[in-house]
Amino acid sequence: MFKRVILGALVMMFLCAQAFAMCGTCGMCGGSTCGTSGAAKNSAGTYGKVVAKANARDDVREITYRQFMSIRTSGEKYRLLDVLDAESYKKGHIEGAESFPVNTIDQGTAASRLSKDDHIVVFCGGFKCKASTEAAKKLSGMGYEVLDYKGGLKDWQDKGNKLVQ
């Protein structure tokens, strides 16, 4: 009898250890048994960590160059939106950016171009430019998860990076 109790306890400890080791990584629980929601699980990577640490100002999550680079180099999928006008985009933008001028962002254009599951980073000309803040407010108001890289083109170039055309 004693041996069965010990054996049962060991089996239970083994199973619990396996469950905790897989928690959040197996993809089978959808987050419900891991103690996280599906949305939190989807954001558990670098992007999610940056979201959690982002400076919130006027209902917009602002990120620094360093935070932007951690997302950029993570290998995770994200959408980088240059929200300046199309002419500015043609003159030069951050590699990988899509042109989505702030004055064209509305419910229809956002729904046709973006998914609510997208990890979105917006930027504009620099710290004094308000276009990225406006775009982030619009998109987050529609239910998108958005980060505003406030430094934008100026900060990007000041850090030694080139723009592409």
C-alpha positions in Angstrom: 0.0 0.0 0.0 2.8 2.4 1.0 4.6 1.7 -2.3 1.5 2.5 -4.3 1.1 5.8 -2.6 4.7 6.8 -3.2 4.5 5.6 -6.8 1.3 7.5 -7.3 2.8 10.7 -5.8 5.9 10.3 -8.1 3.7 9.9 -11.2 1.7 13.0 -10.2 4.8 15.0 -9.6 6.2 13.9 -13.0 3.0 14.8 -14.8 2.8 18.2 -13.1 6.4 19.0 -13.9 5.7 18.1 -17.6 2.6 20.3 -17.6 4.5 23.3 -16.2 7.4 22.8 -18.5 5.1 23.0 -21.5 2.8 25.7 -20.2 2.5 28.4 -22.8 4.7 26.7 -25.3 2.7 23.7 -26.4 0.0 25.7 -28.3 -2.7 23.2 -27.2 -4.3 25.0 -24.4 -5.0 28.3 -26.2 -3.8 30.0 -23.0 -6.8 28.9 -20.9 -4.9 26.3 -18.8 -1.7 28.4 -18.8 -3.4 31.2 -16.9 -3.2 33.6 -19.9 -5.7 34.7 -22.4 -5.2 34.0 -26.1 -4.4 37.7 -26.7 -1.8 37.7 -24.0 -0.3 34.5 -25.3 0.0 36.0 -28.8 1.7 39.0 -27.3 4.1 37.0 -25.1 7.1 37.5 -27.4 9.3 40.5 -27.8 6.5 42.7 -29.1 4.3 41.9 -26.1 7.2 42.7 -23.7 7.7 46.0 -25.4 4.0 46.8 -25.2 4.1 46.0 -21.5 7.0 48.4 -20.9 6.0 51.1 -23.4 5.6 54.7 -22.1 1.9 55.5 -22.4 1.1 59.2 -23.1 -2.3 60.5 -24.3 -3.6 56.9 -24.8 -0.6 56.1 -27.1 2.1 53.6 -26.3 5.4 55.3 -27.3 8.6 53.3 -27.8 12.2 54.3 -28.1 14.8 53.4 -30.7 16.1 50.6 -28.5 12.6 49.1 -28.0 11.9 49.4 -31.7 15.2 47.6 -32.5 14.4 44.8 -30.1 11.1 44.2 -32.1 12.9 44.6 -35.4 15.7 42.1 -34.6 13.5 39.6 -32.8 12.4 37.8 -35.9 8.7 38.2 -34.9 6.3 39.4 -37.6 5.1 43.0 -37.2 3.8 45.7 -39.5 5.8 48.9 -39.8 3.7 51.8 -41.0 5.1 55.1 -42.3 2.2 57.5 -41.7 3.7 60.5 -43.5 2.3 61.4 -47.0 3.1 59.3 -50.0 5.6 61.9 -51.4 7.6 61.7 -48.2 7.6 57.9 -48.3 9.0 58.0 -51.9 11.8 60.3 -50.7 12.9 57.8 -48.1 11.6 55.5 -45.4 12.8 52.8 -43.0 13.3 49.5 -44.8 10.3 47.3 -44.6 7.9 50.1 -43.9 4.5 50.4 -45.7 3.1 53.7 -46.6 -0.2 54.4 -44.8 -0.6 58.2 -44.6 -2.4 59.3 -41.5 -5.0 61.2 -43.5 -6.1 58.0 -45.3 -6.6 56.0 -42.1 -10.2 55.2 -41.4 -12.3 52.2 -40.5 -12.4 51.0 -44.1 -8.8 51.4 -45.1 -7.6 49.9 -41.8 -9.9 46.9 -42.2 -8.8 46.3 -45.8 -5.0 46.5 -45.0 -4.6 45.3 -41.4 -5.7 42.5 -39.1 -6.6 43.0 -35.5 -4.0 40.4 -34.8 -1.2 42.4 -36.4 1.6 43.8 -34.2 1.8 47.4 -35.5 4.5 50.0 -35.2 3.9 53.5 -36.6 6.4 56.3 -37.2 6.7 59.7 -38.8 9.3 62.4 -39.2 10.6 62.6 -35.6 9.9 63.5 -32.0 8.1 66.7 -32.9 6.0 65.1 -35.6 2.4 64.4 -34.5 1.3 62.2 -37.4 2.4 59.0 -35.7 0.6 59.9 -32.5 -2.6 60.7 -34.5 -2.3 57.5 -36.4 -1.7 55.4 -33.3 -4.8 57.0 -31.6 -7.0 56.3 -34.7 -5.8 52.7 -35.0 -5.9 51.9 -31.3 -9.4 53.4 -31.1 -10.4 50.9 -33.8 -9.1 48.0 -31.7 -5.6 47.6 -33.2 -2.6 47.1 -31.0 -0.2 49.9 -31.9 3.2 51.2 -30.8 4.4 54.6 -31.8 8.1 54.9 -32.6 8.3 58.6 -31.7 11.9 59.1 -32.9 10.8 58.3 -36.4 13.0 59.1 -39.5 15.2 61.6 -37.7 16.1 59.3 -34.8 16.6 56.4 -37.2 19.1 58.4 -39.2 20.7 59.9 -36.1 21.5 56.4 -35.0 23.4 55.8 -38.2 20.8 54.0 -40.2 19.9 54.7 -43.8 16.6 55.3 -45.4 15.5 53.4 -48.5 13.5 54.6 -51.5 
